[in-house]
């Protein structure tokens, strides 16, 4: 399998989306349908991560709009 590097902007988008769904909406009063959709999308992130070889490494951040204070890791597919 040939290595594929995702652009940094895509890595940040994936990271911010996963963080927002996992933590940003964690204590929100969501409808049952929205809770199911949130859980389904988060499972999709987990499946993608487990089915691909992912190298977790610190990615310098240019935007901290959705930064929640946890150590950030970038997505890089090999």
N, C-alpha and C positions, 0 to 999 in steps of 0.2 A: 504494500500500500504506500502510495506516495504521500509525503507530508503536505498538508494544506494549512496555511497560516491565515487566520481570519484577520481582517483589518481591525485595528484598535477600536474604532468607533462601534463596530459590531460586537466586539467583546464587551465593551462598556454597556451597550444597550442590553445584551443578554444578562449581564451581571445586575444592572439596575432593575430590570424587569423581574428577575428572580428575587432580588432583595425586597422589592416593593410588595410582591405577592406574598412572600414568606413572612416578612416582618411588618411592613407598612400597613397591611390589611389584617394583621393577626388579631387585633382587638377591636376591629370594626364590627358594627352590627349589620352583617350581610344577610340577605335573604338566603333560604336554603339552596335555591338555584345558583346564586352567585358563589356560595360556599363550595358547591359541587364543581363549578367551573374553575374556581381558584385551585382546588385540590387536584383537579384533572390536569391543569397546566403545570403545576408544581411536579406532579408525577412524570409529566413529559420531560421536564428539565432533568429529573433524576434518571430517567431511562436513557436520554441522550448522553448524559455524563457516563453512565455505566456501560453503554455500548460502544463508546469511542475511547481511544487512548487520550487522556487529557493530562496535560502538564499544568499543574497549578503553580503559578509564580506571581509575585507581586507585580502589579501593573500600576505605574504612576498615573494618578488621576488628574485630569484637567478640570473636571466638573464634579462638584460635591453636592449637587442638588438633592439627590436621594441618599446621600451618605448617612448611614445610621450609626456609625461609630465602631463598626466591626472591621476586622482585618479583611481587606479586599483581595480577591484572587481573580485572575483573568482566565479566560477560556482560550485554549490553544489546542487545536486538533492536529494530531500527527498522522 
